[in-house]
Each structure stands twice: as C-alpha cells, then as structure tokens.
C-alpha cells in the first residue's frame, strides 16, 4: 500500500511540475486519504506539499489515528489545538515559497480570506486550484475496482433481500422505515454503512428525483429505492423501481418503465473508451424525447463513483469529458411525472476499451411483488 500511495504522490508532483507549481494545500478528506492512507471524516485536516517536503496538519483529536494510518515516513504529521491556519502559517514561515495553490472548492470564502491575510504577511500569495487530485482519481486502479465491485455485491444482496421479502415485507413499512431497513441490511452484509442518504419514494413521491423519505406507507403501488454502501471506503450507487400487487396504473407504468430501460440499455451499449460524455447523454435524451417524455427527463445521465458517490466525470450535456478505460460511472435515466410518479433505473459500470461491464447483477425486469 505504501508503494501505491507513493506512486500517487509522484503523479501529483508531476502534474504540479507541468503547471510550474511547487506548493499546494489539499483540504478534501477524501483526497488526503487517497494520497496518505489517513481518512479523518470532517477532520479539517490540511495536506501541504511545499518543495520536496510534505506536511499533514491534523487536529490533536486525530493525531494518533493519523500516525497509525500513515506508513510514509516522508510525511511530517503536525497536530494543532486551536487555530490551524496560524499553525500552517508557522510551518510555511520556514520556507521561501512561490505562489501556493489551494483546493478552492473545499474552503469557505471567509476561511480563504483569513489564510490569505496570514500568508500575505510573509509575502506569500494564495490562489485557487481545483481538481488536481480528482484528475488522478478518475482512472481507477485494479485494487480500487475490486473494492468498488465489493460494494456493488453488497448492494445486490440487499436488493435481493428486499425483493425476496415480497409485498408483505415492504407494504407495512413507511418510507423512513424501509430506508432504515436497507441501511441495517447494508451493514449486516459487510459494508461500513450507506454511501449517501437513502432515497425511498412511494407512489407520487417518486416523481421527485431526490425525495427525502417520509413517515408514510405505500399506497399507489410504486416503490423507488436509490441506495448504496461504503465498502473499504469505496462507494456504490444503485436505483431500482418495483411495484406491488395493488398497482392500479400498471399499463401506463409498464410503458414508461420499458422506455427507461431501453434508454439505459442504449447508453450501456455505447459506453466504452473514447465516447464523449455529452454525446452519451444527448443520445439518451433524444431517445426519451422521441417517446414523448423529453420534459420529464430532468437530470444528467450519470456521474463518476469511487471514494465519493458523486465525482467526476459528469455524464451530462455540458460535459467536455471523454471516457477512458477503468473509469467507473453510473448510467441512470429516469422519467418523472408530477402527481403520478417517477421511474429510474441506475447501474454502475466499469468502462472498458471496447465495451463496459455492468457491476450489478440485480434484475431490471418489471417486477410486481407478490
């Protein structure tokens, strides 16, 4: 693992050298983990690259965890108790540095201004840089793919459990109760828990793509579940839409379901290295429009998944990204009709040179639970 982390650091330094940048502040907990092996969720840690030196600044509350997590002896672990930016300026005071890049999307404007003021007293200039580590994370290494597949297997097992429980297993549960049951099953099946707030939407609520579960029971016969887990720090994300036997609008929903499934299969068939993300999105969008539901498809086709459940690349009409081998993305078209309901089908796929590999085995048949 130490060799792997060291190779990532070398790649980051190579990227910085091409930008003629010697100094950078990494603030994202996930990016710090990716480079060091230390994951302190919401810890407020700072990873500083300056010249040939690397410093990890952590709250004293995380000092022991950092020391036990990091094997790289070249990383100097520094703990602080009060003002981390003042401590950071003290470290930088020993260096004659050029401009210092900072992850602008991981710091508030007020904190940026505070740090900028502190460093200006040393004659140092702070500027925003975004995406340096995220670019490295785009292409998944083999061990990352293995962990992502592990997360998907857990997710598959949990969905099978829901299906096997039948209509009786879910009809008496509120949206919140089913969401809690899913989270419990994710843990029981070997994960560290959910990778995002689980979406359970019954009936008309499913027309809202990011519906928050409520304390209501199923009435209209449609159940949309969007959930995933964390497995060895890597995420999964899957959506399925199923129905219960008391569904009164099955013919209309069956038609919409078939359109969404065909749209997804269209994208899966095209997904491979060299495909433009915007073109993938637009092809699916055009297909759904041709079926008369263009105004009811309200989000992008997908997104990257890895250490975070939403990361680059974005699969939407504005994306400039071209897919490369060993990227992991979701493909998740949906149709949403206000006051009726919504249908979304989502899989994660591993991009290959000539095709993609769907990472889930869960059925996508039109299921009416017994």
Secondary structure, 3 states (H helix, E strand, C coil): CHHHHHHHHHHHHHHHHHCCCCEEEECCHHHHHHHHCCCCCCCCCEEEEECCEEEEEEEHHHHHHHHHHCCCCCEEEEEECCCHHHHHHHHHCCCCCCCEEEEHHHCCHHHHHHHHHHHHCCCCCEEEECCHHHHHHCCCCHHHHHHHHHHHHHHHHHHHHHHHHHHHHHHCCEHHHHHHHHHHHHHHCCCCCECCCCEEEEHHHHHCCCCCCCCCECCCCEEEEEECEEECCEECCEEEEEEECCCCCHHHHHHHHHHHHHHHHHHHHHCCCCCEHHHHHHHHHHHHHHCCCHHHCCCCCEEECCCCCCEEEEECCCCCCECCCCCEEEECCEEEECCCEEEECEEEEEECCCCEEECCCCCCCCCEEC
